[in-house]
């Protein structure tokens, strides 16, 4: 149960920071922000672990709450916002 709460908190923090730092407007409420942050943690953690071999990146992919894991989760969420913008722009 504690792991689920850690994922939700990491997702909320990472999603909110990614939406704050990423230029432009992103829609969605708190649920989409949490999902964005959780997916960003998985993507950022995986990419950081593969590219950098970083332990902080690995912590992000398992939902741990530390500065490094939040950083990789925010970077992953920002990458997802960018990719989502590319997909929705070309479909419209």
PDB file of N, CA, C and O in Angstrom:
ATOM      1  N   UNK A   1       0.822  -1.203   0.000  1.00  0.00           N
ATOM      2  CA  UNK A   1       0.000   0.000   0.000  1.00  0.00           C
ATOM      3  C   UNK A   1       0.865   1.265   0.000  1.00  0.00           C
ATOM      4  O   UNK A   1       0.531   2.257  -0.648  1.00  0.00           O
ATOM      5  N   UNK A   2       1.980   1.215   0.736  1.00  0.00           N
ATOM      6  CA  UNK A   2       2.865   2.366   0.792  1.00  0.00           C
ATOM      7  C   UNK A   2       3.510   2.667  -0.545  1.00  0.00           C
ATOM      8  O   UNK A   2       3.785   3.824  -0.863  1.00  0.00           O
ATOM      9  N   UNK A   3       3.755   1.612  -1.340  1.00  0.00           N
ATOM     10  CA  UNK A   3       4.357   1.799  -2.651  1.00  0.00           C
ATOM     11  C   UNK A   3       3.396   2.528  -3.591  1.00  0.00           C
ATOM     12  O   UNK A   3       3.822   3.357  -4.395  1.00  0.00           O
ATOM     13  N   UNK A   4       2.122   2.226  -3.492  1.00  0.00           N
ATOM     14  CA  UNK A   4       1.122   2.903  -4.332  1.00  0.00           C
ATOM     15  C   UNK A   4       1.046   4.381  -3.967  1.00  0.00           C
ATOM     16  O   UNK A   4       0.956   5.235  -4.849  1.00  0.00           O
ATOM     17  N   UNK A   5       1.082   4.682  -2.691  1.00  0.00           N
ATOM     18  CA  UNK A   5       1.045   6.069  -2.246  1.00  0.00           C
ATOM     19  C   UNK A   5       2.297   6.811  -2.716  1.00  0.00           C
ATOM     20  O   UNK A   5       2.216   7.968  -3.128  1.00  0.00           O
ATOM     21  N   UNK A   6       3.453   6.145  -2.654  1.00  0.00           N
ATOM     22  CA  UNK A   6       4.696   6.768  -3.135  1.00  0.00           C
ATOM     23  C   UNK A   6       4.601   7.064  -4.625  1.00  0.00           C
ATOM     24  O   UNK A   6       5.040   8.127  -5.064  1.00  0.00           O
ATOM     25  N   UNK A   7       4.037   6.146  -5.419  1.00  0.00           N
ATOM     26  CA  UNK A   7       3.854   6.390  -6.854  1.00  0.00           C
ATOM     27  C   UNK A   7       2.935   7.578  -7.095  1.00  0.00           C
ATOM     28  O   UNK A   7       3.207   8.411  -7.960  1.00  0.00           O
ATOM     29  N   UNK A   8       1.839   7.660  -6.329  1.00  0.00           N
ATOM     30  CA  UNK A   8       0.900   8.767  -6.497  1.00  0.00           C
ATOM     31  C   UNK A   8       1.542  10.110  -6.138  1.00  0.00           C
ATOM     32  O   UNK A   8       1.347  11.105  -6.836  1.00  0.00           O
ATOM     33  N   UNK A   9       2.302  10.129  -5.054  1.00  0.00           N
ATOM     34  CA  UNK A   9       2.960  11.376  -4.641  1.00  0.00           C
ATOM     35  C   UNK A   9       4.032  11.762  -5.656  1.00  0.00           C
ATOM     36  O   UNK A   9       4.119  12.925  -6.052  1.00  0.00           O
ATOM     37  N   UNK A  10       4.851  10.793  -6.083  1.00  0.00           N
ATOM     38  CA  UNK A  10       5.866  11.075  -7.099  1.00  0.00           C
ATOM     39  C   UNK A  10       5.208  11.551  -8.390  1.00  0.00           C
ATOM     40  O   UNK A  10       5.692  12.491  -9.020  1.00  0.00           O
ATOM     41  N   UNK A  11       4.114  10.914  -8.786  1.00  0.00           N
ATOM     42  CA  UNK A  11       3.404  11.315 -10.000  1.00  0.00           C
ATOM     43  C   UNK A  11       2.850  12.721  -9.911  1.00  0.00           C
ATOM     44  O   UNK A  11       2.947  13.488 -10.869  1.00  0.00           O
ATOM     45  N   UNK A  12       2.272  13.068  -8.778  1.00  0.00           N
ATOM     46  CA  UNK A  12       1.712  14.408  -8.603  1.00  0.00           C
ATOM     47  C   UNK A  12       2.810  15.465  -8.642  1.00  0.00           C
ATOM     48  O   UNK A  12       2.667  16.487  -9.313  1.00  0.00           O
ATOM     49  N   UNK A  13       3.900  15.222  -7.928  1.00  0.00           N
ATOM     50  CA  UNK A  13       4.999  16.190  -7.901  1.00  0.00           C
ATOM     51  C   UNK A  13       5.633  16.329  -9.281  1.00  0.00           C
ATOM     52  O   UNK A  13       5.810  17.444  -9.772  1.00  0.00           O
ATOM     53  N   UNK A  14       5.975  15.207  -9.910  1.00  0.00           N
ATOM     54  CA  UNK A  14       6.648  15.243 -11.205  1.00  0.00           C
ATOM     55  C   UNK A  14       5.740  15.816 -12.289  1.00  0.00           C
ATOM     56  O   UNK A  14       6.191  16.617 -13.108  1.00  0.00           O
ATOM     57  N   UNK A  15       4.482  15.420 -12.307  1.00  0.00           N
ATOM     58  CA  UNK A  15       3.556  15.938 -13.315  1.00  0.00           C
ATOM     59  C   UNK A  15       3.322  17.434 -13.175  1.00  0.00           C
ATOM     60  O   UNK A  15       3.282  18.160 -14.168  1.00  0.00           O
ATOM     61  N   UNK A  16       3.169  17.888 -11.939  1.00  0.00           N
ATOM     62  CA  UNK A  16       2.946  19.321 -11.712  1.00  0.00           C
ATOM     63  C   UNK A  16       4.179  20.137 -12.103  1.00  0.00           C
ATOM     64  O   UNK A  16       4.056  21.188 -12.732  1.00  0.00           O
ATOM     65  N   UNK A  17       5.361  19.657 -11.732  1.00  0.00           N
ATOM     66  CA  UNK A  17       6.586  20.380 -12.096  1.00  0.00           C
ATOM     67  C   UNK A  17       6.818  20.371 -13.604  1.00  0.00           C
ATOM     68  O   UNK A  17       7.262  21.370 -14.171  1.00  0.00           O
ATOM     69  N   UNK A  18       6.521  19.254 -14.252  1.00  0.00           N
ATOM     70  CA  UNK A  18       6.702  19.189 -15.706  1.00  0.00           C
ATOM     71  C   UNK A  18       5.759  20.157 -16.411  1.00  0.00           C
ATOM     72  O   UNK A  18       6.155  20.837 -17.357  1.00  0.00           O
ATOM     73  N   UNK A  19       4.509  20.219 -15.950  1.00  0.00           N
ATOM     74  CA  UNK A  19       3.560  21.162 -16.551  1.00  0.00           C
ATOM     75  C   UNK A  19       3.964  22.604 -16.266  1.00  0.00           C
ATOM     76  O   UNK A  19       3.728  23.489 -17.088  1.00  0.00           O
ATOM     77  N   UNK A  20       4.569  22.842 -15.112  1.00  0.00           N
ATOM     78  CA  UNK A  20       5.000  24.193 -14.756  1.00  0.00           C
ATOM     79  C   UNK A  20       6.170  24.644 -15.623  1.00  0.00           C
ATOM     80  O   UNK A  20       6.175  25.771 -16.119  1.00  0.00           O
ATOM     81  N   UNK A  21       7.164  23.771 -15.810  1.00  0.00           N
ATOM     82  CA  UNK A  21       8.373  24.136 -16.537  1.00  0.00           C
ATOM     83  C   UNK A  21       8.234  24.054 -18.053  1.00  0.00           C
ATOM     84  O   UNK A  21       8.937  24.766 -18.770  1.00  0.00           O
ATOM     85  N   UNK A  22       7.350  23.208 -18.550  1.00  0.00           N
ATOM     86  CA  UNK A  22       7.216  23.050 -19.999  1.00  0.00           C
ATOM     87  C   UNK A  22       6.474  24.255 -20.572  1.00  0.00           C
ATOM     88  O   UNK A  22       5.419  24.630 -20.059  1.00  0.00           O
ATOM     89  N   UNK A  23       7.009  24.867 -21.629  1.00  0.00           N
ATOM     90  CA  UNK A  23       6.347  26.053 -22.185  1.00  0.00           C
ATOM     91  C   UNK A  23       5.012  25.702 -22.844  1.00  0.00           C
ATOM     92  O   UNK A  23       4.825  24.595 -23.349  1.00  0.00           O
ATOM     93  N   UNK A  24       4.103  26.655 -22.826  1.00  0.00           N
ATOM     94  CA  UNK A  24       2.787  26.447 -23.431  1.00  0.00           C
ATOM     95  C   UNK A  24       1.776  26.016 -22.390  1.00  0.00           C
ATOM     96  O   UNK A  24       2.061  25.971 -21.194  1.00  0.00           O
ATOM     97  N   UNK A  25       0.596  25.703 -22.872  1.00  0.00           N
ATOM     98  CA  UNK A  25      -0.462  25.281 -21.962  1.00  0.00           C
ATOM     99  C   UNK A  25      -0.755  23.803 -22.179  1.00  0.00           C
ATOM    100  O   UNK A  25      -0.827  23.323 -23.311  1.00  0.00           O
ATOM    101  N   UNK A  26      -0.918  23.108 -21.087  1.00  0.00           N
ATOM    102  CA  UNK A  26      -1.292  21.701 -21.126  1.00  0.00           C
ATOM    103  C   UNK A  26      -2.597  21.562 -20.364  1.00  0.00           C
ATOM    104  O   UNK A  26      -2.721  22.029 -19.232  1.00  0.00           O
ATOM    105  N   UNK A  27      -3.552  20.928 -20.981  1.00  0.00           N
ATOM    106  CA  UNK A  27      -4.842  20.734 -20.328  1.00  0.00           C
ATOM    107  C   UNK A  27      -4.791  19.579 -19.343  1.00  0.00           C
ATOM    108  O   UNK A  27      -3.746  18.967 -19.121  1.00  0.00           O
ATOM    109  N   UNK A  28      -5.921  19.307 -18.775  1.00  0.00           N
ATOM    110  CA  UNK A  28      -6.025  18.168 -17.877  1.00  0.00           C
ATOM    111  C   UNK A  28      -6.099  18.603 -16.430  1.00  0.00           C
ATOM    112  O   UNK A  28      -5.633  19.676 -16.047  1.00  0.00           O
ATOM    113  N   UNK A  29      -6.690  17.746 -15.654  1.00  0.00           N
ATOM    114  CA  UNK A  29      -6.834  18.007 -14.228  1.00  0.00           C
ATOM    115  C   UNK A  29      -5.785  17.276 -13.419  1.00  0.00           C
ATOM    116  O   UNK A  29      -4.727  16.901 -13.925  1.00  0.00           O
ATOM    117  N   UNK A  30      -6.100  17.083 -12.152  1.00  0.00           N
ATOM    118  CA  UNK A  30      -5.141  16.483 -11.234  1.00  0.00           C
ATOM    119  C   UNK A  30      -4.884  15.013 -11.574  1.00  0.00           C
ATOM    120  O   UNK A  30      -3.766  14.528 -11.406  1.00  0.00           O
ATOM    121  N   UNK A  31      -5.904  14.307 -12.048  1.00  0.00           N
ATOM    122  CA  UNK A  31      -5.717  12.903 -12.396  1.00  0.00           C
ATOM    123  C   UNK A  31      -4.766  12.746 -13.584  1.00  0.00           C
ATOM    124  O   UNK A  31      -3.895  11.875 -13.575  1.00  0.00           O
ATOM    125  N   UNK A  32      -4.931  13.577 -14.592  1.00  0.00           N
ATOM    126  CA  UNK A  32      -4.025  13.497 -15.741  1.00  0.00           C
ATOM    127  C   UNK A  32      -2.617  13.934 -15.360  1.00  0.00           C
ATOM    128  O   UNK A  32      -1.644  13.432 -15.924  1.00  0.00           O
ATOM    129  N   UNK A  33      -2.493  14.852 -14.420  1.00  0.00           N
ATOM    130  CA  UNK A  33      -1.178  15.277 -13.942  1.00  0.00           C
ATOM    131  C   UNK A  33      -0.473  14.131 -13.226  1.00  0.00           C
ATOM    132  O   UNK A  33       0.723  13.920 -13.426  1.00  0.00           O
ATOM    133  N   UNK A  34      -1.201  13.390 -12.395  1.00  0.00           N
ATOM    134  CA  UNK A  34      -0.621  12.257 -11.680  1.00  0.00           C
ATOM    135  C   UNK A  34      -0.201  11.161 -12.659  1.00  0.00           C
ATOM    136  O   UNK A  34       0.889  10.599 -12.545  1.00  0.00           O
ATOM    137  N   UNK A  35      -1.083  10.862 -13.626  1.00  0.00           N
ATOM    138  CA  UNK A  35      -0.754   9.830 -14.614  1.00  0.00           C
ATOM    139  C   UNK A  35       0.460  10.250 -15.434  1.00  0.00           C
ATOM    140  O   UNK A  35       1.349   9.441 -15.696  1.00  0.00           O
ATOM    141  N   UNK A  36       0.494  11.523 -15.840  1.00  0.00           N
ATOM    142  CA  UNK A  36       1.646  12.037 -16.579  1.00  0.00           C
ATOM    143  C   UNK A  36       2.922  11.872 -15.762  1.00  0.00           C
ATOM    144  O   UNK A  36       3.945  11.443 -16.294  1.00  0.00           O
ATOM    145  N   UNK A  37       2.873  12.203 -14.495  1.00  0.00           N
ATOM    146  CA  UNK A  37       4.054  12.084 -13.642  1.00  0.00           C
ATOM    147  C   UNK A  37       4.496  10.651 -13.438  1.00  0.00           C
ATOM    148  O   UNK A  37       5.694  10.367 -13.434  1.00  0.00           O
ATOM    149  N   UNK A  38       3.539   9.735 -13.267  1.00  0.00           N
ATOM    150  CA  UNK A  38       3.885   8.325 -13.085  1.00  0.00           C
ATOM    151  C   UNK A  38       4.510   7.766 -14.359  1.00  0.00           C
ATOM    152  O   UNK A  38       5.537   7.089 -14.302  1.00  0.00           O
ATOM    153  N   UNK A  39       3.899   8.043 -15.498  1.00  0.00           N
ATOM    154  CA  UNK A  39       4.470   7.586 -16.767  1.00  0.00           C
ATOM    155  C   UNK A  39       5.819   8.248 -17.024  1.00  0.00           C
ATOM    156  O   UNK A  39       6.733   7.618 -17.556  1.00  0.00           O
ATOM    157  N   UNK A  40       5.944   9.515 -16.646  1.00  0.00           N
ATOM    158  CA  UNK A  40       7.216  10.213 -16.774  1.00  0.00           C
ATOM    159  C   UNK A  40       8.293   9.587 -15.907  1.00  0.00           C
ATOM    160  O   UNK A  40       9.454   9.523 -16.312  1.00  0.00           O
ATOM    161  N   UNK A  41       7.925   9.123 -14.715  1.00  0.00           N
ATOM    162  CA  UNK A  41       8.886   8.461 -13.843  1.00  0.00           C
ATOM    163  C   UNK A  41       9.377   7.163 -14.463  1.00  0.00           C
ATOM    164  O   UNK A  41      10.563   6.840 -14.392  1.00  0.00           O
ATOM    165  N   UNK A  42       8.469   6.429 -15.063  1.00  0.00           N
ATOM    166  CA  UNK A  42       8.860   5.171 -15.705  1.00  0.00           C
ATOM    167  C   UNK A  42       9.773   5.451 -16.902  1.00  0.00           C
ATOM    168  O   UNK A  42      10.827   4.832 -17.043  1.00  0.00           O
ATOM    169  N   UNK A  43       9.363   6.384 -17.761  1.00  0.00           N
ATOM    170  CA  UNK A  43      10.152   6.705 -18.955  1.00  0.00           C
ATOM    171  C   UNK A  43      11.491   7.334 -18.569  1.00  0.00           C
ATOM    172  O   UNK A  43      12.540   6.903 -19.048  1.00  0.00           O
ATOM    173  N   UNK A  44      11.460   8.339 -17.715  1.00  0.00           N
ATOM    174  CA  UNK A  44      12.696   9.004 -17.292  1.00  0.00           C
ATOM    175  C   UNK A  44      13.628   8.065 -16.552  1.00  0.00           C
ATOM    176  O   UNK A  44      14.842   8.107 -16.753  1.00  0.00           O
ATOM    177  N   UNK A  45      13.072   7.219 -15.699  1.00  0.00           N
ATOM    178  CA  UNK A  45      13.893   6.259 -14.974  1.00  0.00           C
ATOM    179  C   UNK A  45      14.547   5.258 -15.889  1.00  0.00           C
ATOM    180  O   UNK A  45      15.724   4.935 -15.730  1.00  0.00           O
ATOM    181  N   UNK A  46      13.785   4.761 -16.855  1.00  0.00           N
ATOM    182  CA  UNK A  46      14.337   3.793 -17.797  1.00  0.00           C
ATOM    183  C   UNK A  46      15.430   4.427 -18.662  1.00  0.00           C
ATOM    184  O   UNK A  46      16.523   3.876 -18.790  1.00  0.00           O
ATOM    185  N   UNK A  47      15.132   5.581 -19.249  1.00  0.00           N
ATOM    186  CA  UNK A  47      16.117   6.235 -20.115  1.00  0.00           C
ATOM    187  C   UNK A  47      17.365   6.653 -19.337  1.00  0.00           C
ATOM    188  O   UNK A  47      18.482   6.492 -19.829  1.00  0.00           O
ATOM    189  N   UNK A  48      17.186   7.183 -18.139  1.00  0.00           N
ATOM    190  CA  UNK A  48      18.331   7.571 -17.336  1.00  0.00           C
ATOM    191  C   UNK A  48      19.190   6.393 -16.937  1.00  0.00           C
ATOM    192  O   UNK A  48      20.415   6.498 -16.894  1.00  0.00           O
ATOM    193  N   UNK A  49      18.556   5.272 -16.644  1.00  0.00           N
ATOM    194  CA  UNK A  49      19.300   4.083 -16.263  1.00  0.00           C
ATOM    195  C   UNK A  49      20.056   3.507 -17.458  1.00  0.00           C
ATOM    196  O   UNK A  49      21.200   3.073 -17.323  1.00  0.00           O
ATOM    197  N   UNK A  50      19.415   3.506 -18.626  1.00  0.00           N
ATOM    198  CA  UNK A  50      20.063   2.964 -19.821  1.00  0.00           C
ATOM    199  C   UNK A  50      21.187   3.885 -20.297  1.00  0.00           C
ATOM    200  O   UNK A  50      22.288   3.421 -20.594  1.00  0.00           O
ATOM    201  N   UNK A  51      20.912   5.187 -20.368  1.00  0.00           N
ATOM    202  CA  UNK A  51      21.890   6.120 -20.925  1.00  0.00           C
ATOM    203  C   UNK A  51      22.989   6.498 -19.943  1.00  0.00           C
ATOM    204  O   UNK A  51      24.147   6.642 -20.336  1.00  0.00           O
ATOM    205  N   UNK A  52      22.638   6.660 -18.666  1.00  0.00           N
ATOM    206  CA  UNK A  52      23.607   7.148 -17.689  1.00  0.00           C
ATOM    207  C   UNK A  52      24.026   6.101 -16.665  1.00  0.00           C
ATOM    208  O   UNK A  52      25.038   6.269 -15.984  1.00  0.00           O
ATOM    209  N   UNK A  53      23.263   5.032 -16.552  1.00  0.00           N
ATOM    210  CA  UNK A  53      23.544   4.040 -15.521  1.00  0.00           C
ATOM    211  C   UNK A  53      23.370   4.593 -14.128  1.00  0.00           C
ATOM    212  O   UNK A  53      24.046   4.158 -13.196  1.00  0.00           O
ATOM    213  N   UNK A  54      22.463   5.556 -13.973  1.00  0.00           N
ATOM    214  CA  UNK A  54      22.300   6.278 -12.715  1.00  0.00           C
ATOM    215  C   UNK A  54      21.391   5.531 -11.745  1.00  0.00           C
ATOM    216  O   UNK A  54      20.353   4.999 -12.139  1.00  0.00           O
ATOM    217  N   UNK A  55      21.788   5.496 -10.481  1.00  0.00           N
ATOM    218  CA  UNK A  55      20.950   4.908  -9.446  1.00  0.00           C
ATOM    219  C   UNK A  55      19.726   5.747  -9.162  1.00  0.00           C
ATOM    220  O   UNK A  55      18.679   5.213  -8.797  1.00  0.00           O
ATOM    221  N   UNK A  56      19.842   7.060  -9.324  1.00  0.00           N
ATOM    222  CA  UNK A  56      18.688   7.943  -9.124  1.00  0.00           C
ATOM    223  C   UNK A  56      17.628   7.685 -10.177  1.00  0.00           C
ATOM    224  O   UNK A  56      16.433   7.749  -9.892  1.00  0.00           O
ATOM    225  N   UNK A  57      18.060   7.395 -11.383  1.00  0.00           N
ATOM    226  CA  UNK A  57      17.118   7.083 -12.446  1.00  0.00           C
ATOM    227  C   UNK A  57      16.402   5.782 -12.136  1.00  0.00           C
ATOM    228  O   UNK A  57      15.199   5.662 -12.366  1.00  0.00           O
ATOM    229  N   UNK A  58      17.130   4.815 -11.620  1.00  0.00           N
ATOM    230  CA  UNK A  58      16.505   3.552 -11.250  1.00  0.00           C
ATOM    231  C   UNK A  58      15.495   3.764 -10.134  1.00  0.00           C
ATOM    232  O   UNK A  58      14.455   3.105 -10.106  1.00  0.00           O
ATOM    233  N   UNK A  59      15.787   4.671  -9.219  1.00  0.00           N
ATOM    234  CA  UNK A  59      14.854   4.967  -8.134  1.00  0.00           C
ATOM    235  C   UNK A  59      13.570   5.586  -8.673  1.00  0.00           C
ATOM    236  O   UNK A  59      12.492   5.333  -8.134  1.00  0.00           O
ATOM    237  N   UNK A  60      13.668   6.385  -9.719  1.00  0.00           N
ATOM    238  CA  UNK A  60      12.475   6.984 -10.309  1.00  0.00           C
ATOM    239  C   UNK A  60      11.591   5.924 -10.938  1.00  0.00           C
ATOM    240  O   UNK A  60      10.366   6.025 -10.875  1.00  0.00           O
ATOM    241  N   UNK A  61      12.188   4.917 -11.539  1.00  0.00           N
ATOM    242  CA  UNK A  61      11.392   3.908 -12.213  1.00  0.00           C
ATOM    243  C   UNK A  61      10.683   2.975 -11.241  1.00  0.00           C
ATOM    244  O   UNK A  61       9.787   2.236 -11.648  1.00  0.00           O
ATOM    245  N   UNK A  62      11.063   2.990  -9.966  1.00  0.00           N
ATOM    246  CA  UNK A  62      10.354   2.178  -8.980  1.00  0.00           C
ATOM    247  C   UNK A  62       9.522   3.020  -8.021  1.00  0.00           C
ATOM    248  O   UNK A  62       8.929   2.478  -7.087  1.00  0.00           O
ATOM    249  N   UNK A  63       9.465   4.318  -8.228  1.00  0.00           N
ATOM    250  CA  UNK A  63       8.596   5.178  -7.443  1.00  0.00           C
ATOM    251  C   UNK A  63       9.178   5.698  -6.153  1.00  0.00           C
ATOM    252  O   UNK A  63       8.424   6.149  -5.291  1.00  0.00           O
ATOM    253  N   UNK A  64      10.498   5.657  -5.975  1.00  0.00           N
ATOM    254  CA  UNK A  64      11.126   6.163  -4.759  1.00  0.00           C
ATOM    255  C   UNK A  64      11.096   7.692  -4.759  1.00  0.00           C
ATOM    256  O   UNK A  64      11.153   8.323  -5.814  1.00  0.00           O
ATOM    257  N   UNK A  65      11.007   8.270  -3.581  1.00  0.00           N
ATOM    258  CA  UNK A  65      10.954   9.723  -3.458  1.00  0.00           C
ATOM    259  C   UNK A  65      12.304  10.265  -3.006  1.00  0.00           C
ATOM    260  O   UNK A  65      12.647  10.203  -1.826  1.00  0.00           O
ATOM    261  N   UNK A  66      13.063  10.795  -3.958  1.00  0.00           N
ATOM    262  CA  UNK A  66      14.319  11.466  -3.679  1.00  0.00           C
ATOM    263  C   UNK A  66      14.483  12.565  -4.715  1.00  0.00           C
ATOM    264  O   UNK A  66      13.731  12.622  -5.687  1.00  0.00           O
ATOM    265  N   UNK A  67      15.464  13.436  -4.513  1.00  0.00           N
ATOM    266  CA  UNK A  67      15.663  14.532  -5.469  1.00  0.00           C
ATOM    267  C   UNK A  67      15.972  13.997  -6.866  1.00  0.00           C
ATOM    268  O   UNK A  67      15.412  14.469  -7.855  1.00  0.00           O
ATOM    269  N   UNK A  68      16.864  13.013  -6.939  1.00  0.00           N
ATOM    270  CA  UNK A  68      17.230  12.446  -8.234  1.00  0.00           C
ATOM    271  C   UNK A  68      16.068  11.776  -8.934  1.00  0.00           C
ATOM    272  O   UNK A  68      15.893  11.925 -10.144  1.00  0.00           O
ATOM    273  N   UNK A  69      15.268  11.033  -8.170  1.00  0.00           N
ATOM    274  CA  UNK A  69      14.131  10.358  -8.801  1.00  0.00           C
ATOM    275  C   UNK A  69      13.095  11.356  -9.292  1.00  0.00           C
ATOM    276  O   UNK A  69      12.496  11.157 -10.349  1.00  0.00           O
ATOM    277  N   UNK A  70      12.876  12.426  -8.538  1.00  0.00           N
ATOM    278  CA  UNK A  70      11.934  13.462  -8.974  1.00  0.00           C
ATOM    279  C   UNK A  70      12.464  14.157 -10.224  1.00  0.00           C
ATOM    280  O   UNK A  70      11.698  14.445 -11.144  1.00  0.00           O
ATOM    281  N   UNK A  71      13.767  14.429 -10.266  1.00  0.00           N
ATOM    282  CA  UNK A  71      14.369  15.066 -11.438  1.00  0.00           C
ATOM    283  C   UNK A  71      14.174  14.210 -12.688  1.00  0.00           C
ATOM    284  O   UNK A  71      13.745  14.720 -13.723  1.00  0.00           O
ATOM    285  N   UNK A  72      14.484  12.916 -12.604  1.00  0.00           N
ATOM    286  CA  UNK A  72      14.310  12.048 -13.765  1.00  0.00           C
ATOM    287  C   UNK A  72      12.837  11.886 -14.127  1.00  0.00           C
ATOM    288  O   UNK A  72      12.505  11.776 -15.308  1.00  0.00           O
ATOM    289  N   UNK A  73      11.954  11.868 -13.138  1.00  0.00           N
ATOM    290  CA  UNK A  73      10.528  11.763 -13.418  1.00  0.00           C
ATOM    291  C   UNK A  73      10.018  13.014 -14.130  1.00  0.00           C
ATOM    292  O   UNK A  73       9.207  12.912 -15.050  1.00  0.00           O
ATOM    293  N   UNK A  74      10.483  14.187 -13.715  1.00  0.00           N
ATOM    294  CA  UNK A  74      10.073  15.437 -14.363  1.00  0.00           C
ATOM    295  C   UNK A  74      10.586  15.477 -15.799  1.00  0.00           C
ATOM    296  O   UNK A  74       9.851  15.860 -16.710  1.00  0.00           O
ATOM    297  N   UNK A  75      11.843  15.084 -16.007  1.00  0.00           N
ATOM    298  CA  UNK A  75      12.388  15.061 -17.365  1.00  0.00           C
ATOM    299  C   UNK A  75      11.622  14.075 -18.252  1.00  0.00           C
ATOM    300  O   UNK A  75      11.348  14.365 -19.416  1.00  0.00           O
ATOM    301  N   UNK A  76      11.284  12.927 -17.704  1.00  0.00           N
ATOM    302  CA  UNK A  76      10.495  11.962 -18.463  1.00  0.00           C
ATOM    303  C   UNK A  76       9.104  12.487 -18.783  1.00  0.00           C
ATOM    304  O   UNK A  76       8.602  12.280 -19.888  1.00  0.00           O
ATOM    305  N   UNK A  77       8.476  13.167 -17.825  1.00  0.00           N
ATOM    306  CA  UNK A  77       7.148  13.737 -18.053  1.00  0.00           C
ATOM    307  C   UNK A  77       7.200  14.846 -19.101  1.00  0.00           C
ATOM    308  O   UNK A  77       6.291  14.970 -19.922  1.00  0.00           O
ATOM    309  N   UNK A  78       8.260  15.649 -19.074  1.00  0.00           N
ATOM    310  CA  UNK A  78       8.398  16.698 -20.089  1.00  0.00           C
ATOM    311  C   UNK A  78       8.594  16.091 -21.477  1.00  0.00           C
ATOM    312  O   UNK A  78       8.084  16.621 -22.464  1.00  0.00           O
ATOM    313  N   UNK A  79       9.321  14.997 -21.555  1.00  0.00           N
ATOM    314  CA  UNK A  79       9.476  14.294 -22.831  1.00  0.00           C
ATOM    315  C   UNK A  79       8.126  13.783 -23.319  1.00  0.00           C
ATOM    316  O   UNK A  79       7.824  13.868 -24.510  1.00  0.00           O
ATOM    317  N   UNK A  80       7.315  13.255 -22.410  1.00  0.00           N
ATOM    318  CA  UNK A  80       5.985  12.773 -22.796  1.00  0.00           C
ATOM    319  C   UNK A  80       5.079  13.912 -23.249  1.00  0.00           C
ATOM    320  O   UNK A  80       4.309  13.741 -24.194  1.00  0.00           O
ATOM    321  N   UNK A  81       5.153  15.071 -22.594  1.00  0.00           N
ATOM    322  CA  UNK A  81       4.372  16.233 -23.035  1.00  0.00           C
ATOM    323  C   UNK A  81       4.778  16.625 -24.447  1.00  0.00           C
ATOM    324  O   UNK A  81       3.923  16.910 -25.286  1.00  0.00           O
ATOM    325  N   UNK A  82       6.085  16.639 -24.714  1.00  0.00           N
ATOM    326  CA  UNK A  82       6.586  16.983 -26.038  1.00  0.00           C
ATOM    327  C   UNK A  82       6.077  15.991 -27.085  1.00  0.00           C
ATOM    328  O   UNK A  82       5.574  16.397 -28.133  1.00  0.00           O
ATOM    329  N   UNK A  83       6.207  14.707 -26.807  1.00  0.00           N
ATOM    330  CA  UNK A  83       5.754  13.683 -27.756  1.00  0.00           C
ATOM    331  C   UNK A  83       4.248  13.741 -27.970  1.00  0.00           C
ATOM    332  O   UNK A  83       3.780  13.577 -29.096  1.00  0.00           O
ATOM    333  N   UNK A  84       3.483  13.970 -26.908  1.00  0.00           N
ATOM    334  CA  UNK A  84       2.038  14.086 -27.027  1.00  0.00           C
ATOM    335  C   UNK A  84       1.670  15.282 -27.908  1.00  0.00           C
ATOM    336  O   UNK A  84       0.738  15.203 -28.708  1.00  0.00           O
ATOM    337  N   UNK A  85       2.398  16.381 -27.761  1.00  0.00           N
ATOM    338  CA  UNK A  85       2.162  17.559 -28.613  1.00  0.00           C
ATOM    339  C   UNK A  85       2.436  17.262 -30.068  1.00  0.00           C
ATOM    340  O   UNK A  85       1.704  17.726 -30.943  1.00  0.00           O
ATOM    341  N   UNK A  86       3.484  16.494 -30.346  1.00  0.00           N
ATOM    342  CA  UNK A  86       3.773  16.108 -31.724  1.00  0.00           C
ATOM    343  C   UNK A  86       2.675  15.234 -32.304  1.00  0.00           C
ATOM    344  O   UNK A  86       2.278  15.411 -33.455  1.00  0.00           O
ATOM    345  N   UNK A  87       2.191  14.303 -31.520  1.00  0.00           N
ATOM    346  CA  UNK A  87       1.146  13.395 -31.995  1.00  0.00           C
ATOM    347  C   UNK A  87      -0.179  14.111 -32.235  1.00  0.00           C
ATOM    348  O   UNK A  87      -0.843  13.866 -33.242  1.00  0.00           O
ATOM    349  N   UNK A  88      -0.559  14.972 -31.338  1.00  0.00           N
ATOM    350  CA  UNK A  88      -1.849  15.647 -31.477  1.00  0.00           C
ATOM    351  C   UNK A  88      -1.807  16.760 -32.524  1.00  0.00           C
ATOM    352  O   UNK A  88      -2.826  17.058 -33.146  1.00  0.00           O
ATOM    353  N   UNK A  89      -0.656  17.369 -32.723  1.00  0.00           N
ATOM    354  CA  UNK A  89      -0.538  18.401 -33.729  1.00  0.00           C
ATOM    355  C   UNK A  89      -0.648  17.809 -35.114  1.00  0.00           C
ATOM    356  O   UNK A  89      -1.305  18.393 -35.977  1.00  0.00           O
ATOM    357  N   UNK A  90      -0.029  16.672 -35.355  1.00  0.00           N
ATOM    358  CA  UNK A  90      -0.065  16.067 -36.679  1.00  0.00           C
ATOM    359  C   UNK A  90      -1.417  15.436 -36.990  1.00  0.00           C
ATOM    360  O   UNK A  90      -1.777  15.284 -38.157  1.00  0.00           O
ATOM    361  N   UNK A  91      -2.172  15.065 -35.949  1.00  0.00           N
ATOM    362  CA  UNK A  91      -3.480  14.443 -36.167  1.00  0.00           C
ATOM    363  C   UNK A  91      -4.552  15.490 -36.460  1.00  0.00           C
ATOM    364  O   UNK A  91      -5.585  15.161 -37.044  1.00  0.00           O
ATOM    365  N   UNK A  92      -4.331  16.731 -36.069  1.00  0.00           N
ATOM    366  CA  UNK A  92      -5.362  17.753 -36.227  1.00  0.00           C
ATOM    367  C   UNK A  92      -5.382  18.375 -37.587  1.00  0.00           C
ATOM    368  O   UNK A  92      -6.204  19.252 -37.852  1.00  0.00           O
TER     369      UNK A  92
END
